[in-house]
């Protein structure tokens, strides 16, 4: 299971929102490039970046994102307001289609066909109902229905965020993650709730019909010093190769 450290951007700053609430913001710094470099130097192979302003159609952090891409030699995966391939054309490794995927499955199909393996579908839900536009609007759609509908050719993964646990450090929803593994053959990346190395061990240990999670996105736990990227990678390596010496 891959660790994907997260950088959430708002007005160029590195922030975290409690359960996606834009009025409950914690600022962790003004230097996303420095944060990305630190994650990469610690061993992260993919960095997950979210443009919170673009997700609400209220501005863009594109310049900061491209600065991150130019500063690190690891893959950068970007979500938040993505509606076309322009970030891919600018050097981003993978884009996450969230609201756009729910609104227009055809966009997922088109981008998946033109950029196979570079398109991820992001489904952010509260109690199984997917929310859109920065998590501020209910879609009226159920998570598992959309997982079925959007498992289209060229889709590299689903990133699934449990909003009720995001930035709470309260632990991931393991039953929900297991349900997702059973529901789709597409790789699943879990997001929301990781607060300890034990949480990562639990996610890495999940197995359903021979399938495991492809990755886990971690944000607040890293910023709050609960553990570091290098520690997390050691734990995940042990969990993946329990008999390695």
Secondary structure as a PSIPRED ss2 file (coil, helix, strand):
# PSIPRED VFORMAT (PSIPRED V4.0)

   1 X C   1.000  0.000  0.000
   2 X E   0.000  0.000  1.000
   3 X E   0.000  0.000  1.000
   4 X E   0.000  0.000  1.000
   5 X E   0.000  0.000  1.000
   6 X E   0.000  0.000  1.000
   7 X E   0.000  0.000  1.000
   8 X E   0.000  0.000  1.000
   9 X E   0.000  0.000  1.000
  10 X E   0.000  0.000  1.000
  11 X C   1.000  0.000  0.000
  12 X C   1.000  0.000  0.000
  13 X E   0.000  0.000  1.000
  14 X E   0.000  0.000  1.000
  15 X E   0.000  0.000  1.000
  16 X E   0.000  0.000  1.000
  17 X E   0.000  0.000  1.000
  18 X H   0.000  1.000  0.000
  19 X H   0.000  1.000  0.000
  20 X H   0.000  1.000  0.000
  21 X C   1.000  0.000  0.000
  22 X C   1.000  0.000  0.000
  23 X C   1.000  0.000  0.000
  24 X C   1.000  0.000  0.000
  25 X E   0.000  0.000  1.000
  26 X E   0.000  0.000  1.000
  27 X E   0.000  0.000  1.000
  28 X E   0.000  0.000  1.000
  29 X E   0.000  0.000  1.000
  30 X C   1.000  0.000  0.000
  31 X C   1.000  0.000  0.000
  32 X H   0.000  1.000  0.000
  33 X H   0.000  1.000  0.000
  34 X H   0.000  1.000  0.000
  35 X H   0.000  1.000  0.000
  36 X H   0.000  1.000  0.000
  37 X H   0.000  1.000  0.000
  38 X H   0.000  1.000  0.000
  39 X H   0.000  1.000  0.000
  40 X H   0.000  1.000  0.000
  41 X H   0.000  1.000  0.000
  42 X C   1.000  0.000  0.000
  43 X C   1.000  0.000  0.000
  44 X C   1.000  0.000  0.000
  45 X C   1.000  0.000  0.000
  46 X E   0.000  0.000  1.000
  47 X E   0.000  0.000  1.000
  48 X E   0.000  0.000  1.000
  49 X E   0.000  0.000  1.000
  50 X E   0.000  0.000  1.000
  51 X E   0.000  0.000  1.000
  52 X H   0.000  1.000  0.000
  53 X H   0.000  1.000  0.000
  54 X H   0.000  1.000  0.000
  55 X H   0.000  1.000  0.000
  56 X C   1.000  0.000  0.000
  57 X C   1.000  0.000  0.000
  58 X C   1.000  0.000  0.000
  59 X C   1.000  0.000  0.000
  60 X C   1.000  0.000  0.000
  61 X C   1.000  0.000  0.000
  62 X H   0.000  1.000  0.000
  63 X H   0.000  1.000  0.000
  64 X H   0.000  1.000  0.000
  65 X H   0.000  1.000  0.000
  66 X H   0.000  1.000  0.000
  67 X H   0.000  1.000  0.000
  68 X H   0.000  1.000  0.000
  69 X H   0.000  1.000  0.000
  70 X H   0.000  1.000  0.000
  71 X H   0.000  1.000  0.000
  72 X C   1.000  0.000  0.000
  73 X C   1.000  0.000  0.000
  74 X C   1.000  0.000  0.000
  75 X E   0.000  0.000  1.000
  76 X E   0.000  0.000  1.000
  77 X E   0.000  0.000  1.000
  78 X E   0.000  0.000  1.000
  79 X E   0.000  0.000  1.000
  80 X C   1.000  0.000  0.000
  81 X C   1.000  0.000  0.000
  82 X C   1.000  0.000  0.000
  83 X C   1.000  0.000  0.000
  84 X C   1.000  0.000  0.000
  85 X C   1.000  0.000  0.000
  86 X H   0.000  1.000  0.000
  87 X H   0.000  1.000  0.000
  88 X H   0.000  1.000  0.000
  89 X H   0.000  1.000  0.000
  90 X C   1.000  0.000  0.000
  91 X C   1.000  0.000  0.000
  92 X C   1.000  0.000  0.000
  93 X C   1.000  0.000  0.000
  94 X E   0.000  0.000  1.000
  95 X E   0.000  0.000  1.000
  96 X E   0.000  0.000  1.000
  97 X E   0.000  0.000  1.000
  98 X C   1.000  0.000  0.000
  99 X H   0.000  1.000  0.000
 100 X H   0.000  1.000  0.000
 101 X H   0.000  1.000  0.000
 102 X H   0.000  1.000  0.000
 103 X H   0.000  1.000  0.000
 104 X C   1.000  0.000  0.000
 105 X H   0.000  1.000  0.000
 106 X H   0.000  1.000  0.000
 107 X H   0.000  1.000  0.000
 108 X H   0.000  1.000  0.000
 109 X H   0.000  1.000  0.000
 110 X H   0.000  1.000  0.000
 111 X H   0.000  1.000  0.000
 112 X H   0.000  1.000  0.000
 113 X H   0.000  1.000  0.000
 114 X H   0.000  1.000  0.000
 115 X C   1.000  0.000  0.000
 116 X C   1.000  0.000  0.000
 117 X C   1.000  0.000  0.000
 118 X C   1.000  0.000  0.000
 119 X E   0.000  0.000  1.000
 120 X E   0.000  0.000  1.000
 121 X E   0.000  0.000  1.000
 122 X E   0.000  0.000  1.000
 123 X E   0.000  0.000  1.000
 124 X E   0.000  0.000  1.000
 125 X E   0.000  0.000  1.000
 126 X E   0.000  0.000  1.000
 127 X C   1.000  0.000  0.000
 128 X C   1.000  0.000  0.000
 129 X E   0.000  0.000  1.000
 130 X E   0.000  0.000  1.000
 131 X E   0.000  0.000  1.000
 132 X E   0.000  0.000  1.000
 133 X C   1.000  0.000  0.000
 134 X C   1.000  0.000  0.000
 135 X C   1.000  0.000  0.000
 136 X C   1.000  0.000  0.000
 137 X E   0.000  0.000  1.000
 138 X E   0.000  0.000  1.000
 139 X E   0.000  0.000  1.000
 140 X E   0.000  0.000  1.000
 141 X E   0.000  0.000  1.000
 142 X E   0.000  0.000  1.000
 143 X H   0.000  1.000  0.000
 144 X H   0.000  1.000  0.000
 145 X H   0.000  1.000  0.000
 146 X H   0.000  1.000  0.000
 147 X H   0.000  1.000  0.000
 148 X H   0.000  1.000  0.000
 149 X H   0.000  1.000  0.000
 150 X C   1.000  0.000  0.000
 151 X C   1.000  0.000  0.000
 152 X C   1.000  0.000  0.000
 153 X C   1.000  0.000  0.000
 154 X C   1.000  0.000  0.000
 155 X E   0.000  0.000  1.000
 156 X E   0.000  0.000  1.000
 157 X E   0.000  0.000  1.000
 158 X E   0.000  0.000  1.000
 159 X E   0.000  0.000  1.000
 160 X E   0.000  0.000  1.000
 161 X E   0.000  0.000  1.000
 162 X E   0.000  0.000  1.000
 163 X H   0.000  1.000  0.000
 164 X H   0.000  1.000  0.000
 165 X H   0.000  1.000  0.000
 166 X C   1.000  0.000  0.000
 167 X C   1.000  0.000  0.000
 168 X C   1.000  0.000  0.000
 169 X C   1.000  0.000  0.000
 170 X C   1.000  0.000  0.000
 171 X C   1.000  0.000  0.000
 172 X C   1.000  0.000  0.000
 173 X C   1.000  0.000  0.000
 174 X H   0.000  1.000  0.000
 175 X H   0.000  1.000  0.000
 176 X H   0.000  1.000  0.000
 177 X H   0.000  1.000  0.000
 178 X H   0.000  1.000  0.000
 179 X H   0.000  1.000  0.000
 180 X H   0.000  1.000  0.000
 181 X H   0.000  1.000  0.000
 182 X H   0.000  1.000  0.000
 183 X H   0.000  1.000  0.000
 184 X C   1.000  0.000  0.000
 185 X C   1.000  0.000  0.000
 186 X C   1.000  0.000  0.000
 187 X C   1.000  0.000  0.000
 188 X E   0.000  0.000  1.000
 189 X E   0.000  0.000  1.000
 190 X E   0.000  0.000  1.000
 191 X E   0.000  0.000  1.000
 192 X C   1.000  0.000  0.000
 193 X C   1.000  0.000  0.000
 194 X C   1.000  0.000  0.000
 195 X C   1.000  0.000  0.000
 196 X C   1.000  0.000  0.000
 197 X H   0.000  1.000  0.000
 198 X H   0.000  1.000  0.000
 199 X H   0.000  1.000  0.000
 200 X H   0.000  1.000  0.000
 201 X H   0.000  1.000  0.000
 202 X H   0.000  1.000  0.000
 203 X H   0.000  1.000  0.000
 204 X H   0.000  1.000  0.000
 205 X H   0.000  1.000  0.000
 206 X C   1.000  0.000  0.000
 207 X C   1.000  0.000  0.000
 208 X E   0.000  0.000  1.000
 209 X C   1.000  0.000  0.000
 210 X C   1.000  0.000  0.000
 211 X E   0.000  0.000  1.000
 212 X C   1.000  0.000  0.000
 213 X C   1.000  0.000  0.000
 214 X C   1.000  0.000  0.000
 215 X E   0.000  0.000  1.000
 216 X E   0.000  0.000  1.000
 217 X E   0.000  0.000  1.000
 218 X E   0.000  0.000  1.000
 219 X C   1.000  0.000  0.000
 220 X H   0.000  1.000  0.000
 221 X H   0.000  1.000  0.000
 222 X H   0.000  1.000  0.000
 223 X H   0.000  1.000  0.000
 224 X C   1.000  0.000  0.000
 225 X C   1.000  0.000  0.000
 226 X C   1.000  0.000  0.000
 227 X C   1.000  0.000  0.000
 228 X C   1.000  0.000  0.000
 229 X H   0.000  1.000  0.000
 230 X H   0.000  1.000  0.000
 231 X H   0.000  1.000  0.000
 232 X H   0.000  1.000  0.000
 233 X H   0.000  1.000  0.000
 234 X H   0.000  1.000  0.000
 235 X H   0.000  1.000  0.000
 236 X H   0.000  1.000  0.000
 237 X H   0.000  1.000  0.000
 238 X H   0.000  1.000  0.000
 239 X H   0.000  1.000  0.000
 240 X H   0.000  1.000  0.000
 241 X C   1.000  0.000  0.000
 242 X C   1.000  0.000  0.000
 243 X C   1.000  0.000  0.000
 244 X C   1.000  0.000  0.000
 245 X C   1.000  0.000  0.000
